[in-house]
Amino acid sequence: MQWKLFADLAEAAGDRTVEVEFDGDTVGDALDALIEARPALSGRVLTEHGELRDHVNLLKNGTAVGRDEQVATGDELALFPPVSGG
């Protein structure tokens, strides 16, 4: 599964795209594999209780989803940090 990462999340991971293999069928399983592959993301993406931080956007094929969303081969997953500007 390929993840696309943006802004400081890409910097923490060391790349804008990260390929991970995982056993499971949910976005949460894929997210756990991403964190295992790139542990520097953990504190930026997850709370101390292992939940997705409120300000991090988790997308599947361009649509916001939760950890329980099912994934299939070919789905595109992405993490966006908060965006502000004016």
Order of alpha helices (4+ residues) and beta strands (2+ residues): beta-alpha-beta-alpha-alpha-beta-beta-beta
